[in-house]
Amino acid sequence: MNLYSTKNLTNIVTLKEAVMTGLPKDGGLFMPLDIPQLDRNWLDQLSSFSFKEIAHKIAGELIGNEIPSEILQKIINNTITFPAPLHELYENIFIQELWHGPSMAFKDFGARFMAGLMSYFNHENKGELNILVATSGDTGGAVAAGFHKTPGINVIILYPKGMVSPIQESQLTTLGDNIYAISIKGDFDDCQRLVKQAFLDESLKSIITLSSANSINIARLIPQSFYYFEAIKQLQDKEHIKFVVPSGNLGNLTAGLLAKKMGAPIESFIAATNANQTIPNYIQTGRYEPKETIKTIANAMDVSQPSNFERLSDLLGGVNKGSTWNNIKEAIASQSVSDTEIKKTISKIYKETGYILDPHSATGIKCALDQRSQKTHNKFIVLGTAHYGKFLDILEETLPSMEFHLPERIKKTNKKKLNSIENTSKYEDFKNYLIKHVSRETM
């Protein structure tokens, strides 16, 4: 598998280099040089395959012979240990539950696959690999769980102080061992900026070996494409499918576009956002104008400068590929959902169906309901990104008479002691911390 930088089409690297370095030196993002087309006969038989068989087929087509088939199968077996079932809420409105993994968020798929891939690529290295990850909530917990006690790999998680839920904070700060958590005085975009600066800092990289576990790393996007096929498999009628994707950093949406490019029968996408409206405004006006990040109850989507917009633009336009804006408008609709609308949607769905939504999935359901009111013939699959128990304070406000029964893994997490250090949003402070603490422990 060869990849190029979105900023330089001639900067070609192997999958190993792309995964282990995270970002190209030119500041772009890695993209597959060739996106394979799946065999039509295989797609027609999709419903007969297991989730693991689907994942192995997609990964194998993308990765090629860079990883031995038996090693890839082992990685898949360790990744797909929980289901991604569809649940029909209304006629032609489905939610795909992607939260049955260890951190109870969709990012478990990407984190576990990435951990396996990095462990394989790193097994012959004598030095330790240090993974930097910025999180707006769910990524941190998934990466912490996916990489916990992985030999030769340390994880440094940056999260915005006071802008993640208590359970999310517990998941990313209580494991210890090779997991380090840093609360940043700023928002997610500040955390993401620090990670990107570190990757472009040659003096820092001469001291410690760095990689990334955000969706800026291609190893996260590959497995996120798996469950689009798994969702389609579960439908009897596989026509006129629209995926509604709760969107923050746009990794999930980009993975969906990758699945569509490979041949998944997807008509189009709806990017459901919270009050951070960079993408809805862009699709409406053609102007990409990020604003200051707004704190919302769907905190994992509190992103105003989504990194994967660059990949999305590359897939649907970019340099020498035609009119980017027109292509994006054709493939993706987008809608912003306010905190008030999120709560109303959670309440409505519970009263009408008995199903309990987390705030992020509620943005997607709201968009699907609005689209359905237009009497379309489509089937809407909403990606259910997290278990509602991770946002218990919001759910207790929204459904005050409800008695919630939390999964045991959330109950256990809440009892653990938080272990994180505070840092400013200044890059030099962050760099000094890495040099003083992480490099000393890992060199």
C-alpha positions as CSV (number, residue, x, y, z in Angstrom):
1,M,0.0,0.0,0.0
2,N,1.5,3.3,-1.1
3,L,0.3,6.7,0.1
4,Y,0.8,10.3,-0.8
5,S,0.6,13.6,1.1
6,T,-2.4,15.8,0.4
7,K,0.1,18.7,0.1
8,N,2.4,16.9,-2.3
9,L,1.3,14.2,-4.7
10,T,4.9,13.1,-5.3
11,N,5.6,12.5,-1.7
12,I,5.0,8.7,-1.8
13,V,5.5,6.5,1.3
14,T,4.7,2.9,2.4
15,L,1.9,2.1,4.9
16,K,4.5,1.5,7.6
17,E,6.0,4.9,7.2
18,A,2.6,6.6,7.1
19,V,1.3,4.8,10.2
20,M,4.5,5.2,12.3
21,T,5.1,8.8,11.4
22,G,1.5,9.9,11.5
23,L,1.9,13.1,9.5
24,P,4.0,13.9,6.4
25,K,6.8,16.4,7.0
26,D,5.0,18.9,4.7
27,G,2.1,19.1,7.1
28,G,-0.4,17.4,4.9
29,L,-2.2,14.1,5.5
30,F,-1.5,10.7,4.1
31,M,-4.0,9.3,1.5
32,P,-4.0,6.0,-0.4
33,L,-2.4,6.3,-3.8
34,D,-4.9,3.8,-5.2
35,I,-8.4,3.1,-3.8
36,P,-9.3,-0.5,-5.0
37,Q,-12.7,-1.3,-6.4
38,L,-14.4,-4.3,-4.7
39,D,-15.6,-7.1,-6.9
40,R,-19.3,-6.7,-7.7
41,N,-19.9,-10.4,-7.0
42,W,-18.4,-10.0,-3.6
43,L,-20.6,-7.0,-2.9
44,D,-23.7,-8.9,-4.0
45,Q,-22.9,-11.6,-1.5
46,L,-22.2,-9.1,1.4
47,S,-25.0,-10.5,3.6
48,S,-23.4,-13.9,3.7
49,F,-20.1,-12.7,5.3
50,S,-19.3,-12.3,8.9
51,F,-18.1,-8.9,10.3
52,K,-14.5,-10.3,10.5
53,E,-14.6,-11.6,7.0
54,I,-15.8,-8.2,5.7
55,A,-13.1,-6.4,7.7
56,H,-10.3,-8.8,6.4
57,K,-11.5,-8.3,2.8
58,I,-11.5,-4.5,3.0
59,A,-8.2,-4.3,4.9
60,G,-6.6,-6.8,2.5
61,E,-7.7,-4.9,-0.6
62,L,-6.4,-1.6,0.8
63,I,-3.1,-2.8,2.4
64,G,-2.1,-5.4,-0.3
65,N,0.9,-7.5,0.5
66,E,2.6,-5.1,2.9
67,I,1.3,-7.2,5.9
68,P,1.2,-11.0,5.7
69,S,-2.4,-12.3,5.5
70,E,-2.1,-14.3,8.7
71,I,-0.8,-11.3,10.6
72,L,-3.6,-9.1,9.2
73,Q,-6.1,-11.8,10.2
74,K,-4.8,-11.8,13.7
75,I,-5.1,-8.0,13.9
76,I,-8.7,-8.3,12.6
77,N,-9.5,-11.0,15.1
78,N,-8.3,-8.8,18.0
79,T,-10.2,-5.8,16.6
80,I,-13.6,-7.2,15.8
81,T,-14.5,-8.7,19.1
82,F,-17.8,-6.9,19.5
83,P,-20.8,-6.4,17.1
84,A,-22.1,-3.3,15.2
85,P,-25.8,-4.1,15.0
86,L,-28.5,-2.1,13.3
87,H,-31.6,-1.1,15.3
88,E,-34.7,0.2,13.5
89,L,-36.2,3.2,15.3
90,Y,-38.7,4.1,12.7
91,E,-39.5,2.9,9.2
92,N,-36.4,3.5,7.2
93,I,-34.5,5.1,10.1
94,F,-31.9,2.9,11.6
95,I,-29.2,3.5,14.2
96,Q,-26.0,1.4,14.0
97,E,-24.7,0.7,17.5
98,L,-20.9,1.2,17.4
99,W,-20.4,1.4,21.1
100,H,-20.2,-2.2,22.2
101,G,-16.4,-2.1,22.6
102,P,-14.3,-1.5,25.8
103,S,-14.6,2.3,25.9
104,M,-18.2,2.2,24.6
105,A,-17.5,4.5,21.6
106,F,-17.1,3.9,17.9
107,K,-13.4,4.8,18.1
108,D,-12.7,1.4,19.7
109,F,-12.6,-0.1,16.2
110,G,-9.9,2.3,15.0
111,A,-7.9,2.3,18.2
112,R,-7.7,-1.5,18.4
113,F,-6.8,-1.9,14.7
114,M,-4.2,0.8,15.0
115,A,-2.7,-0.8,18.1
116,G,-2.3,-4.1,16.3
117,L,-0.8,-2.5,13.2
118,M,1.7,-0.4,15.2
119,S,2.7,-3.3,17.4
120,Y,3.5,-5.3,14.3
121,F,5.4,-2.5,12.6
122,N,7.3,-1.7,15.9
123,H,8.2,-5.2,17.1
124,E,11.8,-5.1,15.7
125,N,12.6,-1.6,17.0
126,K,14.7,-1.3,20.2
127,G,13.4,2.1,21.1
128,E,9.9,2.9,22.3
129,L,7.3,4.7,20.2
130,N,5.4,7.6,21.8
131,I,1.9,8.2,20.4
132,L,0.4,11.7,20.7
133,V,-3.3,12.0,20.6
134,A,-5.6,15.0,21.0
135,T,-9.1,14.1,22.1
136,S,-12.4,16.0,22.4
137,G,-13.8,13.1,24.5
138,D,-14.1,9.6,23.1
139,T,-10.8,9.2,21.2
140,G,-8.8,9.4,24.4
141,G,-10.6,6.6,26.1
142,A,-10.6,4.3,23.1
143,V,-6.9,4.9,22.4
144,A,-6.0,4.4,26.1
145,A,-7.9,1.1,26.2
146,G,-6.6,0.0,22.8
147,F,-2.9,0.6,23.6
148,H,-2.9,-0.1,27.4
149,K,0.2,-2.2,28.2
150,T,1.1,-2.7,24.6
151,P,4.9,-3.4,24.7
152,G,7.2,-0.8,23.3
153,I,4.4,1.9,22.9
154,N,3.6,4.8,25.2
155,V,0.5,7.0,24.7
156,I,0.3,10.7,25.6
157,I,-3.3,12.0,25.5
158,L,-4.1,15.7,25.4
159,Y,-7.7,16.7,26.4
160,P,-9.3,20.1,27.0
161,K,-9.7,20.8,30.7
162,G,-13.4,21.0,31.7
163,M,-14.7,20.1,28.2
164,V,-15.0,16.3,28.5
165,S,-17.6,14.4,30.5
166,P,-16.6,12.9,33.9
167,I,-16.7,9.4,32.5
168,Q,-14.7,10.3,29.5
169,E,-12.1,11.8,31.7
170,S,-12.0,8.7,33.9
171,Q,-11.5,6.5,30.9
172,L,-8.4,8.3,29.7
173,T,-6.8,9.2,33.0
174,T,-7.1,6.1,35.2
175,L,-5.3,3.3,33.4
176,G,-1.7,4.4,34.2
177,D,1.2,2.2,33.1
178,N,2.1,3.4,29.5
179,I,-0.8,5.9,29.3
180,Y,-0.1,9.5,30.1
181,A,-2.9,12.1,30.3
182,I,-2.5,15.9,30.0
183,S,-5.3,18.3,30.5
184,I,-4.8,21.4,28.4
185,K,-6.1,24.9,29.3
186,G,-7.9,25.4,26.0
187,D,-10.3,23.6,23.6
188,F,-9.8,20.6,21.3
189,D,-8.4,22.7,18.5
190,D,-5.6,23.8,20.9
191,C,-4.9,20.2,21.8
192,Q,-4.8,19.3,18.1
193,R,-2.5,22.3,17.3
194,L,0.0,21.1,19.9
195,V,0.1,17.6,18.4
196,K,0.6,18.9,14.9
197,Q,3.4,21.3,16.1
198,A,5.1,18.4,17.8
199,F,5.1,16.4,14.6
200,L,6.7,19.2,12.7
201,D,9.4,19.9,15.4
202,E,12.5,18.1,14.2
203,S,14.4,19.0,17.4
204,L,11.8,17.2,19.5
205,K,11.7,14.2,17.1
206,S,15.5,13.8,17.4
207,I,14.9,13.1,21.1
208,I,11.8,10.9,21.1
209,T,10.1,8.9,18.4
210,L,6.5,10.1,17.7
211,S,3.4,8.9,16.0
212,S,-0.3,9.9,16.2
213,A,-3.5,8.0,17.1
214,N,-5.9,10.7,16.0
215,S,-7.9,10.2,12.9
216,I,-5.1,12.2,11.2
217,N,-3.4,8.8,11.2
218,I,-4.5,6.6,8.2
219,A,-4.5,3.5,10.5
220,R,-7.6,4.9,12.2
221,L,-9.5,5.5,8.9
222,I,-9.1,2.0,7.4
223,P,-11.0,0.1,10.2
224,Q,-13.7,2.8,10.4
225,S,-14.7,1.9,6.8
226,F,-15.4,-1.7,7.9
227,Y,-18.7,-0.9,9.7
228,Y,-20.2,0.9,6.8
229,F,-20.2,-2.4,4.9
230,E,-21.4,-4.2,8.1
231,A,-24.4,-1.9,8.3
232,I,-25.3,-2.3,4.6
233,K,-25.0,-6.1,5.1
234,Q,-27.8,-6.0,7.6
235,L,-30.3,-4.4,5.3
236,Q,-32.5,-6.5,3.1
237,D,-32.9,-3.7,0.5
238,K,-29.5,-2.2,-0.3
239,E,-30.6,0.7,-2.4
240,H,-31.1,4.4,-1.7
241,I,-29.0,4.4,1.4
242,K,-27.9,7.6,3.2
243,F,-25.5,7.5,6.1
244,V,-26.0,10.2,8.8
245,V,-22.7,10.8,10.5
246,P,-22.3,12.7,13.7
247,S,-19.3,14.8,12.8
248,G,-16.5,16.6,14.6
249,N,-13.0,16.0,13.2
250,L,-14.5,14.3,10.1
251,G,-12.6,11.0,10.4
252,N,-15.8,8.9,10.4
253,L,-17.2,10.8,7.4
254,T,-14.0,10.4,5.5
255,A,-14.0,6.7,6.2
256,G,-17.5,6.5,4.8
257,L,-16.4,8.3,1.6
258,L,-13.5,5.8,1.4
259,A,-16.0,2.9,1.7
260,K,-18.2,4.5,-1.1
261,K,-15.1,4.9,-3.3
262,M,-14.4,1.2,-2.9
263,G,-17.9,0.3,-4.1
264,A,-20.2,0.4,-1.1
265,P,-23.8,1.2,-2.3
266,I,-24.1,4.5,-0.5
267,E,-26.1,7.2,-2.2
268,S,-24.8,10.1,-0.1
269,F,-24.0,11.3,3.4
270,I,-25.3,13.8,5.9
271,A,-22.8,15.4,8.3
272,A,-24.6,16.1,11.5
273,T,-22.8,18.7,13.6
274,N,-23.5,20.4,16.9
275,A,-23.4,24.2,17.3
276,N,-19.9,24.3,15.7
277,Q,-21.0,25.0,12.1
278,T,-17.9,25.1,10.0
279,I,-19.0,22.3,7.7
280,P,-22.7,23.2,7.3
281,N,-21.7,26.8,6.6
282,Y,-19.0,25.6,4.1
283,I,-21.5,23.4,2.2
284,Q,-24.0,26.2,2.1
285,T,-21.7,29.1,1.1
286,G,-18.5,27.5,-0.3
287,R,-16.5,29.4,2.3
288,Y,-14.3,27.5,4.8
289,E,-14.3,29.9,7.8
290,P,-13.7,28.2,11.2
291,K,-14.8,30.1,14.2
292,E,-13.9,29.9,17.8
293,T,-15.0,26.5,19.2
294,I,-18.3,26.4,21.0
295,K,-18.7,24.1,24.0
296,T,-21.8,21.9,23.7
297,I,-23.3,18.8,25.3
298,A,-22.1,16.8,22.3
299,N,-18.6,17.5,23.4
300,A,-16.7,14.9,21.3
301,M,-17.9,17.0,18.3
302,D,-16.7,20.3,19.7
303,V,-14.3,21.0,16.7
304,S,-14.2,24.1,14.6
305,Q,-11.2,23.2,12.5
306,P,-11.6,19.6,11.5
307,S,-8.3,18.1,10.4
308,N,-9.9,15.6,8.0
309,F,-11.5,18.3,6.0
310,E,-8.2,18.2,4.0
311,R,-8.8,14.5,3.3
312,L,-12.4,15.0,2.5
313,S,-11.5,17.7,0.0
314,D,-8.9,15.5,-1.5
315,L,-11.3,12.7,-2.1
316,L,-14.0,14.9,-3.6
317,G,-11.9,17.5,-5.3
318,G,-8.5,19.0,-4.4
319,V,-5.7,20.0,-6.8
320,N,-6.4,19.0,-10.4
321,K,-9.6,17.1,-9.4
322,G,-12.3,19.6,-10.4
323,S,-14.6,21.8,-8.4
324,T,-14.2,20.8,-4.8
325,W,-17.1,22.7,-3.4
326,N,-19.6,21.4,-6.0
327,N,-18.4,17.8,-5.6
328,I,-18.7,18.0,-1.8
329,K,-22.2,19.6,-2.0
330,E,-23.3,16.7,-4.2
331,A,-21.9,14.0,-1.9
332,I,-22.6,15.5,1.5
333,A,-25.4,17.5,3.1
334,S,-24.9,19.0,6.5
335,Q,-27.0,20.3,9.4
336,S,-26.2,21.9,12.7
337,V,-28.2,20.8,15.8
338,S,-28.4,22.9,18.9
339,D,-28.1,21.7,22.5
340,T,-31.8,22.3,22.9
341,E,-32.7,20.3,19.8
342,I,-30.4,17.5,21.0
343,K,-32.2,17.2,24.3
344,K,-35.6,17.4,22.6
345,T,-34.6,14.6,20.3
346,I,-33.4,12.4,23.2
347,S,-36.7,12.9,24.9
348,K,-38.8,12.3,21.8
349,I,-37.0,9.1,20.8
350,Y,-37.3,7.7,24.4
351,K,-41.0,8.6,24.6
352,E,-41.8,7.2,21.2
353,T,-39.6,4.1,21.0
354,G,-38.0,3.5,24.5
355,Y,-34.5,3.8,23.0
356,I,-32.0,6.0,24.8
357,L,-29.6,8.1,22.7
358,D,-26.3,9.8,23.7
359,P,-26.1,13.5,22.7
360,H,-23.9,12.8,19.6
361,S,-26.1,10.1,18.1
362,A,-29.1,12.4,18.8
363,T,-27.7,15.0,16.3
364,G,-27.8,12.3,13.7
365,I,-31.3,11.1,14.5
366,K,-32.5,14.7,14.4
367,C,-31.1,15.1,10.9
368,A,-32.6,11.8,9.7
369,L,-36.0,12.8,11.1
370,D,-35.9,16.2,9.3
371,Q,-34.9,14.5,6.1
372,R,-37.7,11.9,6.4
373,S,-40.3,14.7,6.8
374,Q,-39.4,15.6,3.2
375,K,-41.0,12.3,2.2
376,T,-37.8,10.9,0.6
377,H,-37.6,7.2,-0.5
378,N,-34.2,6.8,1.3
379,K,-33.1,4.6,4.1
380,F,-31.2,6.5,6.7
381,I,-28.5,4.8,8.8
382,V,-27.3,6.9,11.7
383,L,-24.0,6.0,13.2
384,G,-24.6,5.6,16.9
385,T,-21.2,6.8,18.2
386,A,-21.3,6.2,22.0
387,H,-23.3,4.7,24.8
388,Y,-25.5,7.2,26.6
389,G,-24.0,6.2,30.0
390,K,-20.9,8.2,29.2
391,F,-23.0,11.3,29.4
392,L,-25.1,10.5,32.4
393,D,-25.3,14.1,33.7
394,I,-26.9,15.3,30.4
395,L,-29.2,12.3,30.3
396,E,-30.4,12.8,33.9
397,E,-31.3,16.4,33.0
398,T,-33.1,15.4,29.9
399,L,-34.9,12.3,31.2
400,P,-35.3,13.2,34.9
401,S,-37.8,10.4,35.7
402,M,-35.6,7.7,34.1
403,E,-33.7,5.2,36.2
404,F,-30.5,4.5,34.3
405,H,-28.8,1.1,34.5
406,L,-25.2,1.6,33.6
407,P,-22.9,-1.1,32.1
408,E,-20.5,-2.6,34.6
409,R,-17.4,-1.2,32.8
410,I,-18.7,2.3,33.3
411,K,-19.4,1.7,37.0
412,K,-15.9,0.4,37.5
413,T,-14.3,3.3,35.7
414,N,-16.1,5.9,37.9
415,K,-14.6,4.4,41.0
416,K,-10.9,4.9,39.9
417,K,-8.7,7.8,40.9
418,L,-8.0,10.4,38.1
419,N,-4.3,10.7,37.2
420,S,-3.4,13.6,34.9
421,I,-1.2,16.6,34.8
422,E,-2.2,20.1,33.8
423,N,-0.5,22.1,31.0
424,T,-1.0,25.4,29.2
425,S,-1.9,25.6,25.6
426,K,1.6,27.0,24.8
427,Y,3.7,24.7,22.7
428,E,7.0,25.3,24.5
429,D,5.4,24.1,27.8
430,F,4.1,21.0,26.2
431,K,7.4,20.3,24.5
432,N,9.3,20.8,27.8
433,Y,7.0,18.3,29.5
434,L,7.7,15.6,26.9
435,I,11.4,16.1,27.0
436,K,11.5,16.2,30.8
437,H,9.1,13.3,31.6
438,V,8.3,11.1,28.7
439,S,11.8,11.0,27.0
440,R,13.4,10.3,30.4
441,E,11.1,7.3,31.0
442,T,11.2,5.9,27.5
443,M,14.7,6.5,26.1
